[in-house]
């Protein structure tokens, strides 16, 4: 039997558990790394508490870490517009590029999910500030971030491309959406991120819309009424005209093909019937084929 004197006394500080949100946990782990501790980021609250126990951090250190982490994260309501809206998140990521080099934004790879990674990177960004003696130091500068986020949200709401300017774009047309995506990419207007991948028609459409939204981010001042720039109008006009020409060419090619396998008499009859129904000869011919096919089933 083990003697009671040989029983190891538990360290009461190992029973202390921090209570933080996931975003606050990320800040805490980042601070531990800054203080020279070997911890892995990103990770969850359980990992953080286990790490604090393994490192035998004092109660006062943990309390300071918790207070610091809570004080240096924007409230969830400040970032929910990015978390819940992929179009807004893509736009914000592109908008932030303007500030990266001058203000030390740092985008790392913390999550495979684009939106979660975007928010984590923004939370962990250290802003360059000047001390009284003029020397630079890095901190989370929460007030600056709050202002930055609010200004970005306000600007986004103003430059958002209206439904009227997008009505020519059929979000359910695979052919048109893939064409529009390729068009913007070809001319350098498509906004991209290494962690964002368009994997279905809806995300292709969202990326297209976000790219059009981003065309006016640098030419508008928040304290002025917004009017779409001539630059953006011209891009949308050229894009719309290019699609119209493509559709017209497709119809013309279809009519040319019909002339190869129909006599002139039947071609004229087809055009007359199509005109009476208000459709193209190709569309009328397709309807006849579909009706005949369906009647055999």
Secondary structure, DSSP 8 states (H G I E B T S, - for coil): ---GGGS----GGGG------HHHHHHHHHHHHHTT----SS--HHHHHHHHHHTT--HHHHHHHHHHHHHTS--HHHHHHHHS-HHHHHHHHHHHHHHHHHHT-------SSHHHHHHHHHHH--EEEE-TTS-EEEE--HHHHHHHHHHHHHHHHHH---HHHHTTS-TT-HHHHHHHHHHHHHTT-----TT----SHHHHHHHHHHHHHGGGTTT--TTS-----HHHHHHHHHHHHHHHHHHHHHHHHHHHHHHHHS-HHHHHHHHHHHHHHTS-HHHHHHHHHHHHHHHT-
